[in-house]
Amino acid sequence: MTLIGWLQIGLLFVVVALIVKPLGIFMARVFSGERTFLSPVLAPVERGFYAAAGVDAKSEQGWLAYALSVVAFSMAGFAALYTILRLQFYLPLNPQGFAGMAPDLAFNTAVSFVTNTNWQAYGGETTLSHFSQMAGLTVQNFVSAATGIAIALAVTRAFSRSAVQTVGNFWVDLTRATLYVLLPLAIVVAIAFVAMGLPQTLDASVSATTIEGAQQTIALGPVASQEAIKQLGTNGGGFFNVNAAHPLENPSALSNYLNIIAMLSITSALVYAFGQIVGDRRQGWAFLAVTAIFLLVGTATIYWAETSGNPVLTALGVDPALGNMEGKEVRFGQAMTAGYAAITTGISDGGVNGMHGSFTGLGGLVPMFLIQLGEVLPGGVGSGLYGMIVFAILAVFVAGLMVGRTPELLGKKIESREMKYAMLAVLILPLAILGFTAVSAMLPFALASVGTAGPHGLSEILYAFTSAAGNNGSAFGGLSANTPWYNTTLGLAMLLGRFGYIVPVLAIAGALAAKTRGTPSGGTFPTHTPLFVGLLIGIILILGGLQFFPALALGPIVEHFAMLSGQTF
């Protein structure tokens, strides 16, 4: 580890911290229906959308109607994207002449982008036409992210309101999130990416002459526009197969910085907006403190593990001073690869600038564990906020047991109904991850897709279902996942991780909105103090440890100790 590396990491978090407040205040104003500097241009467009869709912007929904709207919209998006992927050969903007996807791969990909997972079991530049990339994937990058924001807003209103039966209007929240937040920022970031060298063209490829005099065909396309919303919406799906490790998707240290800042900007600002809307900014800062601690510790752990080197490679004559550079781009180095890995898995982005399967055992464990914690750091756009709130509910319940008082969070009493919904939500991930992993580790045709024997092979399977159920989308590497078994089961895991989680979360929102909001008293446990931050971190770690430690012990933990002893598999 070097001072320069730490300065790179530190500067990144400072820049994000400077963005959080102004962007959070702007988002709070947008979602509260207040006028902003974009209103003169976008308000008529917004009203036009409502008129065309027959939406009454002043009419609100209860939690069940809100949830049904989310599911119906997502099902329609799945049907549209599946059709595009299957029929892309007959659709325009296909200069490569690519055929349509096989049914199982189209199912997996459509589910992946609709659920904001963006798991890719294919090579983008060798499989998808420009039309599929733009009208299919990029559109879902916008609306799946906006759906996550909308759900977070419904939960936020549950705390800001008192004794009501509604949590907002999904169609209004979806429109405002896309029109006022995601689209303007995506335009700005896409222009910045073009200036940094990312392609933005409808050409299929360009021919280049190599140093040896041979001809090389380099794939091109509308990369910058997809990359912008990929990161801002914490989607993670890359235009190219190797994602942000590709020189045309992430050409320099500066573009790498912008990638990470884009990942963190909306997700972090939304947490601040939560505090602004509920009338307690300190609560937003408390949640952000939890986020910062986890991401900094995760980054530091990966950085330390990768710079410590690999004794197996040292025995082969590799200079140990270089650390473990396997799977990393030299233009980013170990510090920014570690930061990228921790942030992309902690916040449900899924884009990668290095191959996590090439990390050391400990270095690969951290990204996997961050996803298994529920990606609440601050998770995907919207999903991290409501995931954090679920854990906060569990934390105040534990605190209430300790002091013998009815637990409260922001003036709302947490009772048995909310706890049942919260436990249902947190049990979805281990059910999907461990269940599908156990079955896949026993079936011969599933094991045939594993690239490495021993604990690393188990890590490949475990990471795949962790990424799918956690709606992350990053890949460990080594697993040949484009098979009917994995395309189907990973797709089912994505659906469980998305809708099996948001339905109980919206039920919590409905239950809390109906409660009268109380005022803090001398006996109220404050939820914005360092004590609560520590308690919340403890609850997140305990749940993650209890649920996933046995599986991790058989995979990356065993691999790490085997590496230290010089053993290979």
C-alpha positions in Angstrom: 0.0 0.0 0.0 1.3 3.5 -0.8 0.5 7.0 0.2 -0.5 7.9 -3.3 -3.0 5.0 -3.3 -4.6 6.2 -0.1 -4.8 9.7 -1.4 -6.6 8.5 -4.5 -9.1 6.7 -2.3 -9.5 9.6 0.1 -10.0 12.1 -2.7 -12.8 10.0 -4.1 -14.8 10.0 -0.9 -14.2 13.7 -0.4 -15.6 14.5 -3.9 -18.7 12.4 -3.2 -19.2 14.0 0.2 -19.2 17.4 -1.6 -21.9 16.2 -4.0 -24.3 14.6 -1.5 -25.9 17.7 0.1 -26.7 19.9 -3.0 -27.9 16.9 -5.0 -29.8 15.6 -2.1 -31.6 18.9 -1.5 -32.4 19.1 -5.2 -33.9 15.6 -5.2 -35.9 16.3 -2.1 -37.4 19.3 -3.8 -38.2 17.3 -7.0 -39.9 14.5 -5.1 -41.8 16.9 -2.9 -43.3 18.5 -6.0 -41.6 21.8 -5.5 -40.3 24.0 -8.2 -36.6 23.6 -9.3 -34.4 25.3 -11.9 -35.4 22.5 -14.4 -39.2 23.0 -13.9 -39.7 25.7 -16.7 -38.4 23.2 -19.3 -39.4 19.8 -17.8 -42.7 20.5 -16.1 -44.7 20.8 -19.4 -43.1 17.6 -20.5 -44.0 15.9 -17.3 -47.7 17.0 -17.6 -47.7 15.8 -21.2 -46.6 12.3 -20.0 -49.4 12.2 -17.4 -52.0 13.3 -20.0 -50.9 10.7 -22.5 -50.9 7.9 -19.9 -54.1 9.0 -18.2 -52.4 9.5 -14.9 -53.8 11.8 -12.2 -50.8 13.3 -10.6 -52.8 14.3 -7.5 -54.2 10.9 -6.9 -52.2 8.6 -4.5 -52.0 4.9 -3.9 -52.0 2.6 -0.9 -49.1 0.3 -0.5 -50.8 -2.7 -2.2 -51.8 -0.6 -5.3 -48.3 0.9 -5.4 -46.7 -2.6 -5.3 -49.0 -3.9 -8.0 -48.1 -1.0 -10.2 -44.4 -1.8 -9.7 -44.9 -5.4 -10.6 -47.2 -4.7 -13.6 -44.7 -2.1 -15.0 -41.8 -4.5 -14.5 -43.7 -7.3 -16.2 -44.4 -5.1 -19.2 -40.7 -4.1 -19.3 -39.7 -7.8 -19.2 -42.1 -8.7 -22.1 -40.8 -5.8 -24.3 -37.1 -6.5 -23.6 -37.5 -10.3 -24.1 -39.2 -9.6 -27.5 -36.4 -7.3 -28.6 -33.7 -9.8 -27.6 -35.4 -12.7 -29.4 -36.2 -10.7 -32.6 -33.2 -8.4 -32.8 -32.1 -9.9 -36.2 -35.3 -8.5 -37.8 -35.0 -5.1 -36.0 -33.2 -2.0 -37.2 -29.7 -0.8 -36.2 -28.1 -4.2 -36.4 -25.1 -3.5 -38.6 -23.4 -6.6 -37.2 -26.2 -8.9 -38.4 -26.5 -10.5 -35.0 -29.1 -13.3 -34.5 -31.7 -13.2 -31.7 -30.8 -14.7 -28.3 -31.7 -18.2 -27.4 -34.9 -18.4 -25.2 -33.1 -19.1 -21.9 -30.5 -16.4 -22.4 -33.1 -13.9 -23.5 -35.1 -14.8 -20.3 -32.0 -14.3 -18.1 -31.0 -11.0 -19.8 -34.5 -9.5 -19.7 -35.0 -10.4 -16.1 -31.5 -9.1 -15.3 -32.1 -5.6 -16.7 -35.7 -5.3 -15.5 -34.6 -6.1 -11.9 -31.6 -3.6 -12.1 -29.2 -6.6 -11.8 -27.6 -6.4 -15.2 -26.0 -9.8 -14.9 -24.6 -10.6 -18.4 -24.0 -14.2 -19.5 -22.9 -13.1 -23.0 -20.4 -10.8 -24.6 -22.1 -7.5 -25.4 -20.0 -6.5 -28.4 -20.4 -10.0 -30.0 -24.1 -10.6 -29.2 -26.2 -7.5 -29.1 -27.1 -5.1 -31.9 -27.1 -1.3 -31.3 -30.9 -1.3 -31.2 -30.9 -4.0 -28.5 -28.3 -2.0 -26.5 -30.2 1.3 -26.8 -33.9 0.5 -27.0 -33.6 -2.6 -24.8 -30.9 -2.4 -22.2 -30.4 1.4 -21.9 -34.1 2.0 -21.5 -34.3 -0.5 -18.7 -31.2 1.1 -17.1 -33.3 4.2 -16.7 -36.6 2.8 -15.6 -35.4 0.0 -13.4 -33.3 2.6 -11.5 -36.3 5.0 -11.4 -38.4 2.1 -10.0 -35.9 1.6 -7.1 -36.0 5.4 -6.4 -39.8 5.3 -6.4 -39.9 2.5 -3.8 -37.5 4.4 -1.6 -39.7 7.4 -1.8 -42.8 5.4 -0.7 -40.9 4.2 2.4 -39.7 7.8 3.0 -43.2 9.1 3.0 -44.3 6.5 5.5 -42.0 8.2 8.0 -42.8 11.8 7.0 -46.6 11.4 7.2 -49.0 10.6 10.0 -52.1 8.4 10.1 -52.6 8.2 6.3 -53.4 5.2 4.0 -51.3 6.2 1.0 -47.6 6.2 0.2 -47.6 8.2 -3.1 -48.2 7.6 -6.7 -45.8 5.2 -8.4 -46.3 6.6 -11.9 -45.5 10.1 -10.7 -42.5 9.0 -8.8 -41.2 7.0 -11.8 -41.7 9.9 -14.1 -40.0 12.5 -11.9 -37.1 10.2 -11.1 -36.4 9.6 -14.8 -37.1 13.1 -16.1 -35.6 15.4 -13.4 -32.8 13.2 -12.0 -31.6 10.4 -14.2 -31.9 11.9 -17.6 -30.2 15.3 -17.0 -27.3 13.7 -15.1 -26.9 11.0 -17.8 -26.6 13.6 -20.5 -23.9 15.5 -18.6 -22.0 12.4 -17.7 -22.3 10.9 -21.2 -20.8 14.1 -22.7 -18.0 14.0 -20.2 -17.3 10.4 -21.2 -17.2 11.3 -24.9 -14.6 14.0 -24.0 -12.6 11.3 -22.2 -12.5 9.1 -25.3 -15.5 6.7 -25.0 -17.1 6.0 -28.4 -20.6 7.3 -29.2 -21.4 6.1 -32.7 -23.8 3.9 -34.7 -20.9 2.4 -36.6 -20.4 -1.3 -36.0 -16.6 -1.4 -35.9 -13.4 0.2 -37.2 -10.3 -1.5 -38.6 -6.9 -0.8 -37.3 -3.4 -1.9 -38.3 -1.4 -3.5 -35.4 2.3 -2.9 -34.8 3.0 -6.3 -36.5 1.1 -5.1 -39.6 -2.0 -7.3 -39.1 -5.6 -6.0 -39.4 -7.7 -5.8 -36.2 -11.4 -5.2 -36.1 -12.4 -3.1 -33.1 -16.0 -3.1 -32.0 -17.7 0.3 -31.6 -21.2 1.6 -30.7 -23.1 4.0 -28.5 -20.9 3.3 -25.5 -20.8 6.6 -23.7 -24.6 7.0 -23.3 -25.0 3.5 -21.9 -22.0 3.8 -19.6 -23.4 7.0 -18.1 -26.8 5.6 -17.0 -25.1 2.3 -16.2 -23.2 4.0 -13.4 -25.7 6.7 -12.3 -28.5 4.1 -12.0 -26.2 1.5 -10.4 -27.0 -0.9 -13.2 -23.5 -2.1 -14.0 -24.2 -3.8 -17.4 -21.3 -3.2 -19.7 -21.4 -2.5 -23.5 -18.3 -4.7 -23.8 -17.7 -8.2 -22.4 -15.0 -7.2 -19.9 -17.0 -4.2 -18.7 -15.1 -1.3 -17.2 -11.8 -3.1 -17.7 -12.2 -2.4 -21.5 -10.1 0.5 -22.8 -13.0 1.9 -24.8 -15.4 1.7 -21.9 -13.0 3.0 -19.2 -9.9 4.4 -21.0 -8.1 6.3 -18.2 -7.7 7.0 -14.5 -9.9 10.1 -15.0 -12.8 8.1 -16.5 -12.3 5.5 -13.8 -12.8 8.3 -11.2 -15.9 9.5 -13.0 -17.3 6.0 -13.1 -17.0 5.6 -9.3 -18.3 9.1 -8.5 -21.3 8.5 -10.8 -22.0 5.2 -8.9 -22.1 6.9 -5.6 -23.7 10.2 -6.4 -27.4 9.5 -6.7 -27.4 6.6 -4.2 -25.7 8.7 -1.5 -27.7 11.9 -2.2 -31.0 9.9 -2.0 -30.1 9.0 1.6 -29.6 12.7 2.4 -32.9 13.5 0.7 -34.5 11.0 3.0 -33.4 13.0 6.0 -34.5 16.2 4.3 -38.0 14.8 3.5 -38.6 13.3 7.0 -37.4 16.5 8.7 -34.4 15.0 10.4 -31.2 15.5 8.4 -29.2 13.9 11.2 -30.9 10.6 10.4 -29.7 10.8 6.8 -26.1 11.6 7.9 -26.3 8.6 10.3 -27.1 6.2 7.5 -24.4 7.8 5.4 -21.9 7.2 8.2 -22.7 3.5 8.2 -22.2 3.5 4.4 -18.9 5.3 4.6 -17.5 3.0 7.4 -18.4 -0.2 5.5 -17.1 1.1 2.2 -13.8 2.4 3.7 -13.2 -0.8 5.6 -14.0 -3.0 2.6 -11.8 -0.9 0.3 -8.9 -1.0 2.8 -9.2 -4.8 3.3 -9.2 -5.5 -0.4 -6.3 -3.0 -0.9 -4.3 -4.7 1.9 -5.0 -8.2 0.6 -4.0 -7.5 -2.9 -0.8 -5.6 -2.1 0.3 -8.2 0.3 0.9 -10.5 -2.6 0.4 -14.2 -3.3 2.9 -16.7 -1.9 2.1 -19.1 -4.6 3.1 -16.6 -7.3 6.2 -15.6 -5.2 7.3 -19.2 -5.3 7.1 -19.1 -9.1 9.5 -16.2 -9.2 7.1 -13.2 -9.3 8.4 -10.2 -7.4 6.4 -10.0 -4.1 6.8 -6.2 -4.1 4.3 -6.0 -6.9 1.6 -7.6 -4.8 -1.1 -9.5 -6.6 -1.7 -7.7 -10.0 -3.5 -10.7 -11.6 -6.8 -9.6 -13.0 -6.1 -5.9 -12.7 -5.5 -3.1 -15.2 -2.2 -1.4 -14.8 -3.8 2.0 -15.7 -5.9 1.8 -12.5 -3.5 -0.1 -10.1 -4.4 -1.9 -6.9 -5.8 1.1 -5.0 -8.5 2.1 -7.5 -9.2 -1.5 -8.4 -9.9 -2.1 -4.7 -12.0 1.0 -4.4 -14.0 0.1 -7.5 -14.5 -3.5 -6.3 -15.8 -2.6 -2.8 -18.0 0.2 -4.1 -19.5 -1.6 -7.0 -20.5 -4.6 -4.8 -21.5 -2.5 -1.8 -23.9 -0.3 -3.8 -25.4 -2.9 -6.2 -23.7 -1.5 -9.3 -22.1 -4.6 -10.6 -19.7 -3.0 -13.1 -16.1 -4.2 -12.6 -12.7 -2.8 -13.6 -10.9 -6.0 -12.5 -11.7 -9.7 -12.3 -12.8 -10.5 -8.8 -12.0 -14.2 -9.3 -8.3 -13.3 -9.8 -8.2 -11.6 -6.4 -6.7 -13.3 -3.4 -9.1 -15.4 -1.2 -9.6 -12.5 1.2 -9.7 -9.9 -1.6 -12.5 -11.9 -3.3 -14.4 -12.6 -0.1 -15.0 -8.9 0.6 -16.9 -8.0 -2.5 -19.0 -11.2 -2.1 -19.8 -10.4 1.6 -20.7 -6.8 0.8 -23.4 -8.1 -1.6 -24.6 -10.6 0.9 -25.1 -7.9 3.5 -28.0 -6.7 1.3 -26.1 -4.0 -0.6 -27.2 -1.3 1.8 -24.1 0.8 1.4 -26.1 2.7 0.1 -27.1 -0.1 -2.2 -28.6 0.3 -5.7 -30.4 3.5 -6.6 -33.3 3.5 -4.0 -32.9 -0.2 -3.0 -30.0 0.6 -0.7 -32.0 3.2 1.2 -35.0 1.0 1.8 -32.7 -1.9 2.6 -30.9 0.3 5.2 -34.3 1.2 6.7 -35.2 -2.5 7.1 -32.0 -3.0 9.1 -32.7 0.1 11.1 -36.0 -1.3 12.1 -34.3 -4.5 13.3 -31.7 -2.4 15.2 -34.3 -0.3 17.1 -36.2 -3.5 17.9 -33.0 -5.0 19.4 -32.5 -1.7 21.3 -36.0 -1.8 22.5 -35.5 -5.3 23.9 -32.4 -4.1 25.7 -34.2 -1.3 27.6 -37.7 -2.7 27.8 -39.4 -0.1 25.7 -41.5 -0.2 22.5 -39.0 0.5 19.7 -39.4 3.6 17.6 -37.9 4.9 14.4 -38.5 8.6 13.5 -41.5 8.7 15.7 -43.1 5.6 14.3 -43.6 2.6 16.7 -42.2 -0.6 15.4 -44.5 -3.5 16.3 -45.0 -7.1 15.5 -46.5 -6.5 12.1 -43.5 -4.5 10.9 -41.0 -7.0 12.4 -42.7 -9.9 10.5 -42.4 -8.0 7.2 -38.8 -7.0 8.0 -37.8 -10.6 8.7 -39.5 -11.8 5.6 -37.5 -9.3 3.6 -34.1 -10.2 5.1 -34.7 -13.9 4.7 -35.2 -13.7 0.9 -31.4 -13.3 0.2 -30.1 -16.4 2.1 -33.0 -18.4 0.7 -32.2 -17.6 -2.9 -28.4 -17.5 -2.5 -27.8 -20.6 -0.4 -30.6 -22.6 -1.8 -29.6 -22.4 -5.4 -25.9 -22.7 -4.6 -26.5 -25.9 -2.7 -28.4 -27.5 -5.5 -25.9 -26.3 -8.1 -23.0 -27.7 -6.1 -24.6 -31.2 -6.2 -25.7 -31.5 -9.8 -23.1 -32.9 -12.2 -24.3 -30.7 -15.2 -24.2 -27.6 -13.0 -20.7 -28.5 -11.8 -19.5 -28.9 -15.4 -19.7 -25.1 -15.7 -17.2 -24.5 -12.9 -13.8 -23.4 -14.1 -11.7 -24.2 -11.1 -11.7 -27.2 -8.7 -11.8 -26.9 -4.9 -13.0 -24.0 -2.8 -12.5 -21.5 -5.6 -15.1 -23.4 -7.7 -17.6 -23.2 -4.8 -16.9 -19.5 -4.7 -17.7 -19.2 -8.4 -21.1 -20.7 -7.8 -21.8 -18.9 -4.6 -20.7 -15.5 -6.1 -23.0 -16.0 -9.1 -26.1 -16.6 -7.0 -25.0 -13.9 -4.5 -24.7 -11.4 -7.4 -28.1 -12.5 -8.9 -30.2 -12.5 -5.7 -28.5 -9.3 -4.5 -29.4 -7.6 -7.9 -25.7 -6.7 -8.3 -24.7 -8.3 -11.6 -20.9 -8.5 -11.2 -19.3 -11.8 -12.0 -16.5 -13.7 -10.1 -15.2 -15.1 -13.4 -14.5 -18.8 -14.3 -18.1 -19.9 -14.3 -19.6 -20.7 -17.7 -23.0 -19.4 -16.8 -24.6 -19.3 -20.3 -26.4 -22.7 -19.9 -30.1 -23.4 -19.6 -29.6 -24.3 -15.9 -27.8 -21.2 -14.8 -29.7 -18.8 -17.1 -33.0 -20.1 -15.6 -32.0 -20.4 -11.9 -30.0 -17.1 -11.9 -33.1 -15.4 -13.4 -35.3 -16.8 -10.7 -32.8 -15.7 -8.1 -32.9 -12.2 -9.5 -36.7 -12.1 -9.4 -36.7 -13.3 -5.8 -34.1 -10.8 -4.8 -36.0 -7.9 -6.4 -39.7 -8.5 -5.9 -39.5 -10.9 -2.9 -37.8 -8.0 -1.1 -39.8 -4.9 -2.3 -43.3 -6.3 -1.6 -42.7 -6.7 2.2 -40.8 -3.4 2.2 -43.8 -1.7 0.7 -46.0 -3.5 3.2 -43.9 -2.0 6.0 -44.3 1.4 4.3 -48.1 1.0 4.4 -48.2 -0.1 8.0 -46.0 2.8 9.1 -47.8 5.4 7.1 -51.0 4.5 8.9 -49.4 5.1 12.3 -49.5 8.4 14.1 -46.1 10.0 14.2 -45.1 10.7 17.7 -42.8 13.3 19.1 -39.5 12.3 20.8 -39.4 12.2 24.6 -36.7 11.7 27.2 -37.1 7.9 26.9 -36.9 7.8 23.1 -33.8 5.9 21.8 -32.1 8.4 19.4 -31.3 6.9 16.0 -28.9 9.5 14.8 -26.1 9.2 17.3 -22.8 7.3 17.1 -24.2 4.7 19.4 -27.0 3.9 17.0 -24.5 3.9 14.0 -22.5 1.3 15.9 -25.6 -0.7 16.7 -26.8 -0.7 13.1 -23.4 -1.8 11.9 -23.4 -4.6 14.4 -26.9 -5.8 13.3 -25.9 -5.8 9.7 -22.7 -7.8 10.4 -24.3 -10.3 12.7 -27.1 -11.1 10.3 -24.6 -11.4 7.4 -22.3 -13.5 9.5 -24.9 -15.9 10.8 -26.4 -16.4 7.4 -23.4 -16.7 5.2 -20.3 -17.5 7.2 -20.5 -21.3 6.9 -20.7 -21.0 3.1 -17.9 -18.4 3.0 -15.8 -20.7 5.3 -15.9 -23.4 2.6 -15.1 -21.1 -0.2 -12.9 -17.9 0.0 -11.8 -18.4 3.6 -10.4 -21.9 2.9 -8.9 -20.6 -0.3 -7.1 -17.7 1.6 -5.5 -20.0 4.1 -4.6 -22.5 1.4 -2.9 -19.7 -0.5 -0.9 -18.7 2.7 0.3 -22.3 3.0 1.3 -22.4 -0.7 -1.4 -24.9 -1.7 -3.1 -24.7 -5.1 -6.1 -26.5 -6.4 
